[in-house]
Amino acid sequence: MSTFTPTGKLRASINLGNPILANRDARGVPVGVSVDLAEAFAARLGAELELVVFEKAAASVDAVRAEQADIGFFAIDPARSEGLRFTAPYVLIEGSYLVRDTATLTDNAEVDRAGTRIAVGAGSAYDLFLTRELQHAQIVRVQGAPAVMATLRAGQVDVGAGIRQLLQAEAQRAPGTRLLPGRFMVIQQAMGTPASRGDEAQATLAAFVEEMKASGFVAEALKRHRIEGAGVAP
């Protein structure tokens, strides 16, 4: 379908800021569930695949919105709807809070209080969600998940917000931090394309995502890449 390949290739925007979906292997090559889906969609179109790789979600979204990429993989959020068309989600990811062991916080509901500082990756799904939802706590925007954890450990913030799997690994890696129980949000990871590509392109991409879920492709990709903390969207 030439709508997806105006340059002759399928350009897929890949966000390495969410390692549940994509990261680099030992050779430095991007791998992951989103890469697998991009390869499968390119094969469906009979097109050559070009990966356009970014370290942060916001940059990945902007690339698709600006038509520097033909498809992308990002969390559905109202703040990202302008200029984009989303599919239904293919993966659900939990968002959680990390605090220092010495913190008095024991529940997610206690976080939104005056004086509480929460570190989030700037432009991430967590940033967008918490910007809308929080009434009293202060959001401190930093550059990526490692900076969220470093800022928390340095005592510059009281809470770190992010992907549950990453925060859990951080808490296990070194003493001094703990996860609050449960989750504060569920992220719906979907595929998207520039809004200018129209209804037919959105429908084609949406049908592809549903097929990949129903066939077991997404579940197998999660298993193959040894991803925990994420599940196939219904």
VOSE-420687 format. One line per field, with one value per residue: x, y, z of N, C-alpha, C in turn; residue in three letters; residue number from 0. Coordinates in steps of 0.2 Angstrom, whole numbers, plus 5000, padded with zeros to 4 digits. Example, Ala and Ser with C-alpha at 12.3 -4.5 7.8 and 13.67 -1.06 7.14 Angstrom:
n.px 5066|5064
n.py 4972|4989
n.pz 5039|5035
ca.px 5062|5068
ca.py 4978|4995
ca.pz 5039|5036
c.px 5066|5064
c.py 4984|5000
c.pz 5039|5039
residu ALA|SER
num 0|1
// end
This chain:
n.px 5004|5004|5002|5008|5022|5028|5041|5046|5051|5047|5046|5049|5046|5056|5056|5068|5067|5058|5061|5054|5048|5057|5075|5093|5103|5118|5126|5122|5111|5094|5081|5067|5049|5042|5050|5049|5036|5036|5044|5036|5025|5031|5035|5022|5018|5026|5038|5054|5061|5065|5072|5069|5077|5075|5079|5069|5052|5044|5051|5050|5037|5035|5042|5034|5022|5027|5029|5041|5043|5034|5026|5023|5027|5019|5012|4995|4988|4978|4984|4993|4986|4983|4987|4990|4985|4979|4980|4970|4977|4991|4999|4999|5005|5011|5011|5021|5026|5041|5050|5061|5068|5066|5055|5039|5028|5016|5006|4999|4989|4993|5003|4999|5001|5004|5020|5026|5038|5039|5048|5048|5051|5053|5040|5035|5023|5019|5022|5013|5001|5001|5003|4990|4982|4987|4985|4991|5004|5021|5028|5043|5053|5064|5077|5074|5072|5084|5088|5077|5078|5091|5089|5080|5087|5097|5090|5084|5071|5055|5048|5049|5042|5037|5040|5034|5042|5055|5057|5056|5067|5077|5075|5078|5091|5100|5101|5090|5079|5061|5046|5030|5015|5005|4998|4998|4993|4989|4997|4993|5000|5001|5000|5004|5001|5004|4991|4987|4988|4976|4959|4959|4972|4973|4964|4969|4981|4976|4969|4979|4986|4976|4976|4989|4989|4979|4984|4994|5006|5011|5011|5021|5032|5034|5038|5049|5058|5060|5051|5044|5031|5022|5008|4998|4986|4968
n.py 4994|5010|5021|5020|5021|5033|5036|5026|5016|5008|5018|5016|5022|5020|5019|5019|5022|5014|5000|4988|4987|4990|4989|4989|4976|4966|4969|4982|4983|4988|4979|4970|4970|4980|4982|4969|4969|4980|4974|4964|4971|4978|4967|4963|4973|4972|4979|4988|4989|5003|5008|5021|5028|5032|5040|5044|5044|5055|5061|5051|5051|5064|5063|5054|5062|5073|5067|5061|5049|5034|5025|5022|5017|5019|5025|5027|5042|5057|5069|5067|5065|5074|5076|5063|5045|5032|5014|5001|4996|4985|4980|4980|4990|4992|5006|5012|5018|5022|5023|5029|5019|5025|5033|5038|5035|5023|5019|5021|5031|5041|5049|5060|5074|5090|5096|5085|5078|5072|5063|5061|5055|5066|5071|5058|5044|5044|5056|5064|5059|5061|5074|5078|5072|5074|5084|5091|5087|5090|5089|5084|5085|5075|5068|5054|5037|5032|5044|5047|5038|5040|5053|5051|5043|5052|5060|5071|5071|5064|5054|5042|5039|5027|5014|4999|4987|4991|4999|4990|4982|4991|4993|4980|4979|4987|4991|5002|5007|5005|4998|5005|4997|4989|4999|5015|5018|5011|5008|5010|5003|5006|5006|5019|5031|5045|5057|5063|5052|5046|5038|5025|5020|5020|5011|4999|4998|4996|4984|4975|4975|4969|4957|4952|4951|4942|4931|4926|4932|4943|4939|4929|4936|4944|4934|4929|4939|4939|4947|4954|4959|4965|4963|4955|4966|4965
n.pz 5000|4994|5002|5014|5010|5005|5001|4996|5004|5020|5033|5050|5066|5080|5097|5109|5122|5130|5135|5136|5124|5114|5112|5111|5104|5108|5097|5095|5087|5084|5093|5097|5102|5095|5084|5078|5075|5066|5056|5051|5046|5036|5028|5025|5017|5007|5006|5008|5024|5035|5049|5060|5073|5090|5106|5115|5119|5116|5105|5096|5093|5088|5076|5068|5068|5060|5048|5046|5048|5044|5051|5069|5086|5101|5116|5119|5120|5125|5123|5113|5101|5091|5074|5073|5070|5078|5082|5090|5106|5107|5117|5135|5148|5164|5175|5188|5205|5212|5227|5240|5253|5266|5265|5270|5262|5258|5249|5233|5232|5241|5236|5228|5235|5243|5242|5238|5227|5211|5200|5182|5165|5153|5143|5142|5142|5156|5161|5153|5158|5172|5172|5169|5179|5192|5207|5217|5220|5214|5198|5192|5178|5169|5159|5153|5159|5167|5172|5180|5191|5196|5200|5210|5219|5223|5231|5227|5223|5228|5224|5210|5194|5183|5171|5177|5177|5175|5186|5196|5194|5196|5210|5215|5211|5218|5236|5245|5239|5235|5228|5227|5231|5218|5204|5196|5184|5168|5153|5137|5123|5106|5088|5076|5064|5053|5053|5041|5032|5031|5032|5027|5028|5042|5045|5039|5046|5059|5057|5054|5067|5075|5069|5072|5086|5088|5081|5089|5088|5094|5108|5107|5103|5114|5123|5117|5118|5131|5140|5154|5164|5155|5145|5132|5124|5125
ca.px 5000|5009|5001|5013|5028|5029|5048|5049|5053|5042|5050|5046|5049|5057|5058|5072|5066|5054|5065|5049|5046|5063|5082|5098|5107|5125|5129|5120|5106|5088|5077|5061|5042|5040|5054|5046|5030|5038|5047|5031|5021|5035|5034|5015|5017|5031|5042|5060|5060|5070|5071|5071|5078|5075|5080|5064|5045|5042|5055|5048|5030|5036|5044|5028|5018|5030|5030|5048|5042|5027|5022|5027|5024|5019|5007|4989|4986|4974|4989|4997|4981|4984|4992|4991|4980|4981|4976|4969|4983|4993|5002|4997|5011|5009|5015|5021|5030|5047|5052|5066|5066|5065|5049|5033|5023|5015|5001|4999|4985|4996|5008|4997|5001|5008|5027|5029|5041|5039|5052|5046|5054|5050|5036|5033|5016|5018|5022|5007|4995|5002|5001|4983|4979|4990|4982|4995|5012|5025|5032|5050|5054|5071|5078|5074|5072|5090|5088|5072|5081|5097|5086|5077|5093|5101|5086|5081|5064|5052|5045|5050|5037|5039|5038|5035|5047|5061|5058|5057|5073|5081|5074|5082|5098|5104|5096|5088|5072|5056|5040|5024|5011|5000|5000|4994|4991|4990|4999|4991|5004|4998|5004|5001|5003|5002|4984|4987|4987|4968|4955|4960|4978|4972|4960|4974|4986|4972|4967|4986|4987|4972|4978|4995|4987|4975|4988|4999|5013|5013|5013|5027|5037|5036|5041|5055|5062|5060|5048|5039|5028|5018|5003|4995|4980|4963
ca.py 5000|5015|5027|5020|5021|5038|5037|5019|5012|5009|5021|5015|5026|5016|5022|5014|5024|5009|4993|4983|4987|4990|4991|4987|4970|4966|4972|4989|4983|4988|4973|4970|4968|4985|4980|4963|4971|4984|4970|4960|4975|4979|4961|4963|4978|4970|4985|4988|4993|5008|5010|5028|5026|5038|5038|5046|5043|5062|5062|5046|5053|5070|5060|5052|5068|5077|5063|5059|5041|5032|5022|5022|5013|5023|5025|5031|5048|5062|5074|5065|5063|5079|5074|5055|5041|5026|5008|4999|4994|4978|4978|4984|4990|4995|5012|5012|5023|5020|5028|5027|5015|5029|5036|5036|5033|5016|5018|5026|5037|5045|5052|5067|5078|5096|5095|5078|5079|5066|5063|5057|5056|5072|5069|5051|5043|5045|5064|5066|5056|5064|5081|5079|5069|5077|5091|5094|5085|5093|5085|5086|5082|5073|5065|5047|5032|5032|5050|5047|5034|5044|5059|5049|5041|5058|5064|5077|5070|5060|5048|5041|5036|5024|5007|4994|4982|4995|5002|4984|4980|4996|4991|4974|4980|4990|4993|5009|5009|5000|5000|5005|4991|4991|5003|5021|5019|5006|5011|5006|5004|5005|5008|5025|5034|5052|5058|5064|5046|5045|5033|5018|5019|5019|5004|4994|4997|4993|4977|4972|4975|4964|4950|4951|4949|4936|4925|4925|4935|4948|4935|4925|4941|4946|4928|4928|4944|4938|4953|4953|4965|4968|4958|4957|4969|4961
ca.pz 5000|4994|5007|5019|5008|5000|5000|4993|5010|5026|5039|5056|5071|5085|5103|5113|5129|5133|5134|5135|5117|5110|5114|5107|5106|5109|5092|5094|5083|5088|5093|5102|5100|5090|5079|5075|5071|5060|5050|5049|5042|5030|5024|5022|5011|5001|5006|5012|5031|5037|5056|5062|5080|5095|5113|5119|5116|5113|5099|5091|5091|5084|5069|5064|5067|5055|5042|5045|5048|5041|5057|5075|5092|5107|5121|5117|5125|5122|5121|5107|5096|5085|5069|5072|5070|5082|5082|5096|5109|5106|5123|5140|5152|5171|5177|5195|5208|5216|5233|5245|5259|5271|5263|5274|5258|5257|5244|5227|5233|5246|5232|5226|5241|5242|5244|5235|5220|5207|5194|5176|5159|5150|5137|5142|5144|5163|5161|5150|5162|5178|5171|5169|5185|5199|5209|5222|5219|5209|5193|5190|5172|5168|5153|5153|5165|5171|5176|5185|5196|5199|5204|5217|5224|5225|5236|5223|5222|5233|5220|5203|5191|5176|5169|5183|5176|5176|5193|5200|5193|5200|5217|5216|5209|5224|5241|5246|5236|5235|5224|5230|5228|5213|5199|5196|5177|5163|5147|5131|5118|5100|5082|5074|5057|5052|5052|5034|5028|5030|5035|5024|5031|5049|5045|5037|5052|5064|5056|5055|5074|5078|5067|5076|5093|5088|5079|5094|5086|5099|5114|5105|5103|5121|5126|5114|5120|5138|5143|5159|5166|5150|5142|5126|5125|5123
c.px 5004|5008|5006|5020|5030|5037|5051|5050|5047|5047|5047|5050|5050|5059|5062|5071|5062|5057|5060|5047|5052|5070|5087|5102|5114|5129|5127|5114|5099|5084|5072|5054|5040|5044|5051|5040|5031|5040|5041|5026|5024|5034|5027|5014|5022|5036|5048|5059|5066|5068|5074|5071|5078|5076|5074|5057|5043|5045|5052|5041|5031|5038|5039|5023|5021|5031|5037|5048|5035|5023|5027|5024|5025|5012|5001|4988|4983|4979|4993|4992|4981|4989|4993|4985|4982|4977|4974|4976|4985|4997|5000|5003|5009|5014|5015|5026|5035|5049|5058|5064|5063|5058|5043|5027|5022|5009|5001|4995|4988|5001|5006|4996|5005|5015|5030|5031|5041|5043|5049|5050|5050|5046|5034|5026|5015|5018|5015|5001|4995|5001|4994|4980|4981|4987|4987|5002|5015|5029|5038|5052|5062|5071|5079|5074|5078|5090|5083|5075|5087|5094|5083|5082|5096|5097|5083|5074|5062|5050|5048|5045|5039|5036|5039|5041|5054|5062|5059|5064|5078|5081|5078|5089|5103|5099|5095|5082|5067|5050|5034|5019|5006|5003|4996|4991|4992|4991|4996|4995|5001|5003|5000|5004|5001|4994|4983|4986|4980|4965|4957|4967|4977|4968|4965|4978|4982|4970|4974|4987|4983|4974|4985|4994|4983|4979|4993|5006|5015|5015|5020|5033|5039|5040|5048|5060|5063|5057|5043|5036|5023|5014|5000|4988|4974|4960
c.py 5006|5021|5026|5020|5026|5039|5031|5014|5013|5012|5020|5018|5021|5020|5017|5016|5019|5003|4987|4982|4987|4992|4989|4980|4971|4970|4980|4989|4984|4982|4974|4969|4973|4984|4974|4965|4976|4980|4966|4964|4977|4973|4961|4967|4976|4976|4984|4992|4997|5010|5017|5028|5032|5035|5039|5045|5050|5063|5057|5048|5059|5068|5058|5058|5072|5073|5061|5051|5040|5028|5023|5018|5017|5023|5029|5036|5053|5068|5073|5064|5068|5077|5067|5052|5034|5020|5007|4997|4987|4976|4983|4984|4994|5001|5012|5017|5019|5025|5025|5023|5019|5033|5034|5034|5026|5014|5023|5032|5042|5050|5059|5072|5084|5094|5089|5080|5072|5067|5058|5059|5061|5069|5062|5050|5045|5053|5066|5065|5060|5071|5083|5077|5072|5083|5094|5093|5089|5088|5088|5082|5081|5069|5058|5043|5032|5038|5050|5043|5037|5050|5057|5047|5047|5062|5070|5077|5065|5053|5048|5037|5033|5017|5002|4990|4985|4997|4996|4982|4984|4994|4985|4975|4983|4992|5000|5011|5004|5003|5000|5000|4994|4995|5010|5022|5012|5009|5007|5008|5002|5007|5014|5027|5041|5053|5060|5058|5044|5039|5026|5016|5017|5012|4998|4993|4994|4986|4973|4970|4969|4957|4948|4948|4942|4929|4923|4928|4939|4944|4932|4930|4943|4940|4928|4933|4944|4945|4951|4959|4969|4962|4960|4960|4965|4964
c.pz 5000|4998|5012|5017|5003|4998|4996|4998|5015|5031|5045|5062|5077|5092|5108|5121|5133|5131|5134|5128|5112|5114|5109|5109|5107|5103|5091|5089|5086|5087|5098|5098|5094|5084|5075|5072|5065|5054|5047|5045|5036|5025|5021|5016|5005|5001|5010|5019|5032|5044|5057|5070|5084|5102|5118|5116|5113|5106|5093|5089|5086|5077|5065|5063|5061|5049|5041|5046|5046|5047|5063|5080|5098|5110|5118|5122|5122|5119|5115|5101|5090|5080|5068|5072|5073|5080|5089|5099|5107|5113|5129|5145|5159|5172|5185|5198|5212|5221|5236|5251|5265|5271|5268|5269|5257|5252|5239|5228|5238|5242|5230|5232|5240|5245|5241|5228|5217|5201|5188|5170|5155|5143|5136|5143|5151|5164|5159|5155|5169|5178|5172|5176|5192|5201|5214|5222|5214|5204|5191|5184|5170|5161|5153|5159|5169|5175|5182|5192|5200|5203|5211|5222|5227|5230|5233|5222|5227|5230|5213|5200|5184|5175|5175|5183|5178|5183|5198|5200|5196|5207|5219|5215|5215|5230|5242|5243|5236|5231|5228|5227|5223|5208|5199|5189|5173|5156|5141|5125|5111|5094|5080|5067|5057|5050|5044|5029|5027|5033|5033|5027|5038|5049|5044|5043|5057|5063|5056|5063|5077|5076|5071|5083|5092|5086|5084|5093|5091|5106|5113|5105|5110|5125|5123|5116|5128|5142|5148|5161|5161|5147|5136|5127|5122|5116
residu MET|SER|THR|PHE|THR|PRO|THR|GLY|LYS|LEU|ARG|ALA|SER|ILE|ASN|LEU|GLY|ASN|PRO|ILE|LEU|ALA|ASN|ARG|ASP|ALA|ARG|GLY|VAL|PRO|VAL|GLY|VAL|SER|VAL|ASP|LEU|ALA|GLU|ALA|PHE|ALA|ALA|ARG|LEU|GLY|ALA|GLU|LEU|GLU|LEU|VAL|VAL|PHE|GLU|LYS|ALA|ALA|ALA|SER|VAL|ASP|ALA|VAL|ARG|ALA|GLU|GLN|ALA|ASP|ILE|GLY|PHE|PHE|ALA|ILE|ASP|PRO|ALA|ARG|SER|GLU|GLY|LEU|ARG|PHE|THR|ALA|PRO|TYR|VAL|LEU|ILE|GLU|GLY|SER|TYR|LEU|VAL|ARG|ASP|THR|ALA|THR|LEU|THR|ASP|ASN|ALA|GLU|VAL|ASP|ARG|ALA|GLY|THR|ARG|ILE|ALA|VAL|GLY|ALA|GLY|SER|ALA|TYR|ASP|LEU|PHE|LEU|THR|ARG|GLU|LEU|GLN|HIS|ALA|GLN|ILE|VAL|ARG|VAL|GLN|GLY|ALA|PRO|ALA|VAL|MET|ALA|THR|LEU|ARG|ALA|GLY|GLN|VAL|ASP|VAL|GLY|ALA|GLY|ILE|ARG|GLN|LEU|LEU|GLN|ALA|GLU|ALA|GLN|ARG|ALA|PRO|GLY|THR|ARG|LEU|LEU|PRO|GLY|ARG|PHE|MET|VAL|ILE|GLN|GLN|ALA|MET|GLY|THR|PRO|ALA|SER|ARG|GLY|ASP|GLU|ALA|GLN|ALA|THR|LEU|ALA|ALA|PHE|VAL|GLU|GLU|MET|LYS|ALA|SER|GLY|PHE|VAL|ALA|GLU|ALA|LEU|LYS|ARG|HIS|ARG|ILE|GLU|GLY|ALA|GLY|VAL|ALA|PRO
num 0|1|2|3|4|5|6|7|8|9|10|11|12|13|14|15|16|17|18|19|20|21|22|23|24|25|26|27|28|29|30|31|32|33|34|35|36|37|38|39|40|41|42|43|44|45|46|47|48|49|50|51|52|53|54|55|56|57|58|59|60|61|62|63|64|65|66|67|68|69|70|71|72|73|74|75|76|77|78|79|80|81|82|83|84|85|86|87|88|89|90|91|92|93|94|95|96|97|98|99|100|101|102|103|104|105|106|107|108|109|110|111|112|113|114|115|116|117|118|119|120|121|122|123|124|125|126|127|128|129|130|131|132|133|134|135|136|137|138|139|140|141|142|143|144|145|146|147|148|149|150|151|152|153|154|155|156|157|158|159|160|161|162|163|164|165|166|167|168|169|170|171|172|173|174|175|176|177|178|179|180|181|182|183|184|185|186|187|188|189|190|191|192|193|194|195|196|197|198|199|200|201|202|203|204|205|206|207|208|209|210|211|212|213|214|215|216|217|218|219|220|221|222|223|224|225|226|227|228|229|230|231|232|233
// end
